[in-house]
């Protein structure tokens, strides 16, 4: 099942997006659709944090749970 999403954006932005999308996904049918789907998935996933990448980097008096709570407050 799919849904149509419409939005008005500045012409210059749309042209830059189209050019970049076609460079990445190729000059074939469905490239723009794939680019927009990928963009939406990335946007939705922004709230996720990869804590494993921070292992050993943070030096703090706070516990790991306290650090996580502080980080989540900053995201919201």
Secondary structure, DSSP 8 states (H G I E B T S, - for coil): ----------HHHHHHHHHHHHHHH-SSTTHHHHHHHHHHHHHHGGG---GGGGTTT---SS-HHHHHHHHHHHH-
